[in-house]
Amino acid sequence: QVQLVESGGGLVQPGGSLRLSCAASGFTFSSYAMSWYRQAPGKERELVARVNSYGGSTMYAGSVKGRFTISRDNAKNTVYLQMNSLKSEDTAVYYCFVAFGRWGQGTQVTVSS
């Protein structure tokens, strides 16, 4: 069955960095675009970044452009989100999403001093 397992979240100070990973299984990973979404308390889930199936094209929400980088390793069936210069407003649960409509369980990112 399809599984998306996120990892790498945690508590970090403002200005710090984290790298999230999403390990995929149960489908042909290299055939699908992958995305990261996030949901902060009391807010709707929002798209953070997307990468196409072979990693050659990416897009970012304006709030993270220049700070976050999405990438993928199709040999490892894994998509990554490198997050730099983190701000308190980046605090949220981060979810991995595959283009045919499945979500991971989420990983908490808290940016606080």
Buried (B, 14 or more C-beta within 10 A) or exposed (E): EEEBBBBBBEEBEEEBEBEBBBBBEEBEBEEBBBBBBBBBEEEEBEBBBBBBBEBEEBBBBEEBEEBBBBBBEBEEBBBBBBBBEBEEEBBBBBBBBBEEEBBBEBBEBBBEE
